[in-house]
């Protein structure tokens, strides 16, 4: 199983299929790299190199107590891109993955980035505040946490049905 060790010891699982121009997929919460398997198979069969990772705390990656924030997600993505020596990559981010890609560019620049596709992306800051009036109220996040703590299996089932 291919993994990379991040600076804090967190193991990040990734898939690396095909060859050619790299397409890097960043998944939404609470998904994993498997969310893009169909797209990866299609593109890899047509001459692209497709990379997708399980973000820390997701799928087959480590489940650390710390580092579950956009800055660390972006830094993990930068480590993956650098260690795989990806140049001219197309980044596709869905939901939380879109926020991860946006923060990656903000923190690490565009030297290795050719194109970006954000699909239903969340911004790097989702919480409503005086400086982010379009964000979600804290109650929305409290409701998610309460649902996970009350009945984790039912929460995931309810969340997955609309997909």
C-alpha positions, 0 to 999 in steps of 0.5 A: 500500500503506497504511503508517505510519511508527513513531517509529524509522522502521519502516514498518508495513503495515495494512489498513483495510476497511469503516466503522462500529465498529472491529475491530482484529486482531493476528495470531500469529507468524509470520503477517501481517494476511492471517491474518484476511482471512476474518473481515475480509471477513465483518465489513466486509460487515456494517457494521464497520470492520476493521483489521489490521496486519503487525507489525514483522518480519512480512509487508509491514512493515519487518524491523528488527533492534531493537524485536521485543519486546512493549513495542514491538509494543504501542506500534506498535499504539497508534500505529496506533490513535491515527493512525486515530483509532479509538474504541470499538474491539474488539481481537482478538488471536491467539497473539502478537497476544493478548500484543500486545493485553494489553500495549497495554492495560497500557501505553496503557489502555482509553480507546479500547477497548470489548472484547477477544477473546484467541484462544489468546493468549500472555501478554506474558511466555512464559519460565518463571521463578521469577515465571512458573512456568507459562511455557515453558523456554528450551529451547523457544525455543532449539529454535525458533531452531535450527529456523529457522537450520537450514532456515527453509523446512522450519521454516515448513512444519512449523509451518504444517501443523497450522493 
